[in-house]
């Protein structure tokens, strides 16, 4: 679930970037909406939209770079931890269980910080003059969906990230519980071995 949700966060972050890029997303390359698809803008208004879209995309670039790096990096690390830990509890070293708990704790804290940073930056960008001017230009053509409210894809990315925080926190608890059970099993086995050594020899020889 953690790997899948990291993938969902990644897809939402990327989708948010391209959805909010606007009609001029491919203008700089000479293709896309500008030449092959209908565009409601023309003339000086089209040039203004291009500039506003470019400025808005630059403002949002830290979000996609940071979002992709975090979700892809933690997803890959989680997969590695999952594959490494796919063994019987008795075969896993205690240090590995503690390392897994530490990783899950850092991942949960990292996502908590990441959610706050992502939403703070997104809302701050939406309050800029660039976003508001862009919203008015699009609204003149009836494109009211291109506004300065928090995008649904941004909200979805934050929601999946919140679920990930819960799952990583649960992983911390499970790893620590497994470590405690492993230590208890080792302690019990040592106690049984010690008791077996303490039995008098005449009990085994049948001379009583």
C-alpha positions as a Markdown table, in Angstrom:
| # | Residue | x | y | z |
|---|---|---|---|---|
| 1 | Unk | 0.0 | 0.0 | 0.0 |
| 2 | Unk | 2.8 | 2.4 | 0.8 |
| 3 | Unk | 4.4 | 1.8 | -2.6 |
| 4 | Unk | 1.1 | 2.2 | -4.4 |
| 5 | Unk | 0.2 | 5.4 | -2.6 |
| 6 | Unk | 3.7 | 6.9 | -3.3 |
| 7 | Unk | 2.9 | 6.2 | -7.0 |
| 8 | Unk | -0.5 | 7.9 | -6.6 |
| 9 | Unk | 1.1 | 11.0 | -5.0 |
| 10 | Unk | 3.6 | 11.1 | -7.9 |
| 11 | Unk | 0.8 | 10.9 | -10.5 |
| 12 | Unk | -1.2 | 13.6 | -8.8 |
| 13 | Unk | 1.8 | 16.0 | -8.6 |
| 14 | Unk | 2.7 | 15.5 | -12.3 |
| 15 | Unk | -1.0 | 15.8 | -13.3 |
| 16 | Unk | -1.4 | 19.0 | -11.4 |
| 17 | Unk | 1.6 | 20.5 | -13.1 |
| 18 | Unk | 0.4 | 19.8 | -16.6 |
| 19 | Unk | -3.3 | 20.5 | -16.0 |
| 20 | Unk | -2.5 | 23.9 | -14.6 |
| 21 | Unk | 0.1 | 24.7 | -17.3 |
| 22 | Unk | -2.7 | 26.2 | -19.5 |
| 23 | Unk | -3.4 | 26.3 | -23.2 |
| 24 | Unk | 0.1 | 27.4 | -24.0 |
| 25 | Unk | 1.8 | 24.5 | -22.4 |
| 26 | Unk | 3.4 | 23.5 | -25.7 |
| 27 | Unk | 3.7 | 26.9 | -27.4 |
| 28 | Unk | 7.4 | 27.2 | -26.8 |
| 29 | Unk | 8.1 | 24.0 | -28.9 |
| 30 | Unk | 5.8 | 25.2 | -31.7 |
| 31 | Unk | 3.3 | 22.4 | -31.2 |
| 32 | Unk | 0.4 | 21.4 | -29.0 |
| 33 | Unk | -2.7 | 23.5 | -28.3 |
| 34 | Unk | -1.3 | 26.4 | -30.3 |
| 35 | Unk | -1.2 | 24.7 | -33.7 |
| 36 | Unk | -3.0 | 21.4 | -33.5 |
| 37 | Unk | -6.0 | 22.2 | -31.2 |
| 38 | Unk | -8.5 | 24.9 | -30.8 |
| 39 | Unk | -7.4 | 27.9 | -28.7 |
| 40 | Unk | -9.8 | 30.6 | -27.6 |
| 41 | Unk | -7.1 | 33.2 | -27.6 |
| 42 | Unk | -5.5 | 35.1 | -30.4 |
| 43 | Unk | -3.4 | 38.1 | -31.1 |
| 44 | Unk | -2.1 | 40.1 | -28.2 |
| 45 | Unk | -4.3 | 38.2 | -25.8 |
| 46 | Unk | -2.7 | 35.0 | -26.9 |
| 47 | Unk | 0.8 | 36.4 | -26.3 |
| 48 | Unk | -0.3 | 37.6 | -22.8 |
| 49 | Unk | -1.6 | 34.1 | -22.0 |
| 50 | Unk | 1.7 | 32.6 | -23.1 |
| 51 | Unk | 3.6 | 34.9 | -20.8 |
| 52 | Unk | 1.3 | 34.4 | -17.8 |
| 53 | Unk | 1.3 | 30.6 | -18.3 |
| 54 | Unk | 5.1 | 30.5 | -18.5 |
| 55 | Unk | 5.4 | 32.7 | -15.4 |
| 56 | Unk | 2.9 | 30.5 | -13.5 |
| 57 | Unk | 4.6 | 27.3 | -14.6 |
| 58 | Unk | 8.0 | 28.6 | -13.3 |
| 59 | Unk | 6.4 | 29.5 | -10.0 |
| 60 | Unk | 5.1 | 25.9 | -9.6 |
| 61 | Unk | 8.3 | 24.3 | -10.7 |
| 62 | Unk | 9.6 | 23.7 | -7.1 |
| 63 | Unk | 6.4 | 21.8 | -6.4 |
| 64 | Unk | 6.8 | 19.3 | -9.2 |
| 65 | Unk | 10.5 | 18.9 | -8.7 |
| 66 | Unk | 10.1 | 18.4 | -4.9 |
| 67 | Unk | 7.0 | 16.3 | -5.2 |
| 68 | Unk | 8.6 | 13.9 | -7.8 |
| 69 | Unk | 11.8 | 13.6 | -5.8 |
| 70 | Unk | 10.0 | 12.8 | -2.5 |
| 71 | Unk | 7.4 | 10.4 | -3.8 |
| 72 | Unk | 9.7 | 8.6 | -6.3 |
| 73 | Unk | 12.6 | 8.4 | -3.8 |
| 74 | Unk | 10.5 | 7.2 | -0.9 |
| 75 | Unk | 8.6 | 4.8 | -3.1 |
| 76 | Unk | 11.8 | 3.2 | -4.3 |
| 77 | Unk | 13.2 | 3.0 | -0.7 |
| 78 | Unk | 10.0 | 1.5 | 0.5 |
| 79 | Unk | 10.1 | -1.1 | -2.2 |
| 80 | Unk | 13.7 | -1.9 | -1.2 |
| 81 | Unk | 12.7 | -2.2 | 2.5 |
| 82 | Unk | 9.7 | -4.4 | 1.5 |
| 83 | Unk | 11.9 | -6.8 | -0.5 |
| 84 | Unk | 14.6 | -7.0 | 2.1 |
| 85 | Unk | 12.1 | -7.6 | 4.9 |
| 86 | Unk | 10.1 | -10.3 | 3.1 |
| 87 | Unk | 11.5 | -13.0 | 5.4 |
| 88 | Unk | 10.4 | -14.9 | 8.4 |
| 89 | Unk | 10.4 | -12.9 | 11.6 |
| 90 | Unk | 13.0 | -15.2 | 13.1 |
| 91 | Unk | 15.3 | -14.8 | 10.2 |
| 92 | Unk | 15.3 | -11.0 | 10.4 |
| 93 | Unk | 18.1 | -9.5 | 12.5 |
| 94 | Unk | 16.9 | -7.2 | 15.3 |
| 95 | Unk | 19.0 | -4.3 | 13.8 |
| 96 | Unk | 17.0 | -4.6 | 10.6 |
| 97 | Unk | 13.7 | -4.3 | 12.4 |
| 98 | Unk | 14.9 | -1.2 | 14.2 |
| 99 | Unk | 16.2 | 0.3 | 11.0 |
| 100 | Unk | 12.9 | -0.4 | 9.3 |
| 101 | Unk | 11.1 | 1.4 | 12.2 |
| 102 | Unk | 13.5 | 4.3 | 11.9 |
| 103 | Unk | 12.9 | 4.6 | 8.2 |
| 104 | Unk | 9.2 | 4.5 | 8.5 |
| 105 | Unk | 9.3 | 7.2 | 11.2 |
| 106 | Unk | 11.5 | 9.4 | 9.1 |
| 107 | Unk | 9.2 | 8.8 | 6.1 |
| 108 | Unk | 6.1 | 9.8 | 8.1 |
| 109 | Unk | 7.8 | 12.9 | 9.5 |
| 110 | Unk | 9.1 | 13.8 | 6.0 |
| 111 | Unk | 5.6 | 13.5 | 4.5 |
| 112 | Unk | 4.1 | 15.6 | 7.3 |
| 113 | Unk | 6.6 | 18.4 | 6.5 |
| 114 | Unk | 6.2 | 17.9 | 2.8 |
| 115 | Unk | 2.4 | 18.2 | 2.9 |
| 116 | Unk | 2.7 | 21.4 | 4.8 |
| 117 | Unk | 5.3 | 22.8 | 2.5 |
| 118 | Unk | 3.5 | 21.8 | -0.6 |
| 119 | Unk | 0.1 | 23.3 | 0.4 |
| 120 | Unk | 1.8 | 26.4 | 1.7 |
| 121 | Unk | 3.7 | 27.1 | -1.5 |
| 122 | Unk | 0.7 | 26.2 | -3.7 |
| 123 | Unk | -1.6 | 28.6 | -1.8 |
| 124 | Unk | 1.1 | 31.3 | -1.8 |
| 125 | Unk | 1.5 | 30.9 | -5.6 |
| 126 | Unk | -2.3 | 31.2 | -6.1 |
| 127 | Unk | -2.3 | 34.5 | -4.2 |
| 128 | Unk | 0.2 | 36.1 | -6.5 |
| 129 | Unk | -0.7 | 38.8 | -9.0 |
| 130 | Unk | 0.4 | 36.5 | -11.8 |
| 131 | Unk | -2.2 | 33.9 | -10.9 |
| 132 | Unk | -5.0 | 36.5 | -10.4 |
| 133 | Unk | -4.3 | 38.2 | -13.7 |
| 134 | Unk | -4.2 | 34.8 | -15.4 |
| 135 | Unk | -7.5 | 33.9 | -13.8 |
| 136 | Unk | -9.1 | 37.1 | -15.2 |
| 137 | Unk | -7.8 | 36.5 | -18.7 |
| 138 | Unk | -9.1 | 32.9 | -18.8 |
| 139 | Unk | -12.4 | 34.0 | -17.3 |
| 140 | Unk | -13.0 | 36.5 | -20.1 |
| 141 | Unk | -13.2 | 33.4 | -22.4 |
| 142 | Unk | -15.4 | 31.5 | -20.1 |
| 143 | Unk | -12.6 | 29.2 | -18.8 |
| 144 | Unk | -13.5 | 29.7 | -15.1 |
| 145 | Unk | -11.9 | 26.3 | -14.2 |
| 146 | Unk | -8.5 | 28.0 | -14.6 |
| 147 | Unk | -8.7 | 29.9 | -11.3 |
| 148 | Unk | -6.6 | 30.6 | -8.2 |
| 149 | Unk | -8.3 | 28.1 | -5.9 |
| 150 | Unk | -6.4 | 25.0 | -4.7 |
| 151 | Unk | -6.5 | 22.5 | -7.6 |
| 152 | Unk | -8.2 | 19.2 | -7.1 |
| 153 | Unk | -5.0 | 17.4 | -8.1 |
| 154 | Unk | -3.1 | 19.2 | -5.4 |
| 155 | Unk | -5.8 | 18.2 | -2.8 |
| 156 | Unk | -5.6 | 14.6 | -4.0 |
| 157 | Unk | -1.8 | 14.6 | -3.7 |
| 158 | Unk | -2.1 | 15.9 | -0.1 |
| 159 | Unk | -4.8 | 13.4 | 0.8 |
| 160 | Unk | -2.8 | 10.4 | -0.5 |
| 161 | Unk | 0.2 | 11.8 | 1.4 |
| 162 | Unk | -1.8 | 12.0 | 4.6 |
| 163 | Unk | -2.8 | 8.4 | 4.2 |
| 164 | Unk | 0.8 | 7.5 | 3.7 |
| 165 | Unk | 1.7 | 9.2 | 7.0 |
| 166 | Unk | -0.8 | 7.0 | 8.8 |
| 167 | Unk | 0.6 | 3.9 | 7.1 |
| 168 | Unk | 4.2 | 4.7 | 7.8 |
| 169 | Unk | 3.2 | 5.4 | 11.5 |
| 170 | Unk | 1.6 | 2.0 | 11.6 |
| 171 | Unk | 4.7 | 0.4 | 10.1 |
| 172 | Unk | 6.7 | 1.9 | 12.9 |
| 173 | Unk | 4.4 | 0.3 | 15.5 |
| 174 | Unk | 4.5 | -3.1 | 13.7 |
| 175 | Unk | 8.3 | -3.1 | 13.3 |
| 176 | Unk | 8.8 | -2.3 | 17.0 |
| 177 | Unk | 6.3 | -4.9 | 18.0 |
| 178 | Unk | 8.0 | -7.5 | 15.8 |
| 179 | Unk | 11.3 | -6.5 | 17.4 |
| 180 | Unk | 9.9 | -7.0 | 20.9 |
| 181 | Unk | 8.4 | -10.3 | 20.0 |
| 182 | Unk | 11.7 | -11.4 | 18.5 |
| 183 | Unk | 13.6 | -10.4 | 21.7 |
| 184 | Unk | 11.0 | -12.2 | 23.8 |
| 185 | Unk | 11.3 | -15.3 | 21.7 |
| 186 | Unk | 15.1 | -15.2 | 22.0 |
| 187 | Unk | 14.8 | -14.7 | 25.8 |
| 188 | Unk | 12.4 | -17.6 | 26.2 |
| 189 | Unk | 14.6 | -19.9 | 24.1 |
| 190 | Unk | 17.6 | -19.0 | 26.1 |
| 191 | Unk | 15.7 | -19.6 | 29.3 |
| 192 | Unk | 14.6 | -23.1 | 28.1 |
| 193 | Unk | 18.2 | -23.9 | 27.1 |
| 194 | Unk | 19.5 | -22.8 | 30.5 |
| 195 | Unk | 16.8 | -24.9 | 32.3 |
| 196 | Unk | 17.8 | -27.9 | 30.3 |
| 197 | Unk | 21.4 | -27.6 | 31.2 |
| 198 | Unk | 20.5 | -27.3 | 34.9 |
| 199 | Unk | 18.6 | -30.6 | 35.1 |
| 200 | Unk | 20.6 | -33.2 | 37.2 |
| 201 | Unk | 22.3 | -36.0 | 35.3 |
| 202 | Unk | 20.6 | -38.7 | 37.4 |
| 203 | Unk | 17.3 | -37.6 | 35.9 |
| 204 | Unk | 18.5 | -38.4 | 32.5 |
| 205 | Unk | 20.3 | -41.6 | 33.5 |
| 206 | Unk | 17.2 | -43.1 | 35.1 |
| 207 | Unk | 19.1 | -44.0 | 38.3 |
| 208 | Unk | 16.6 | -42.3 | 40.6 |
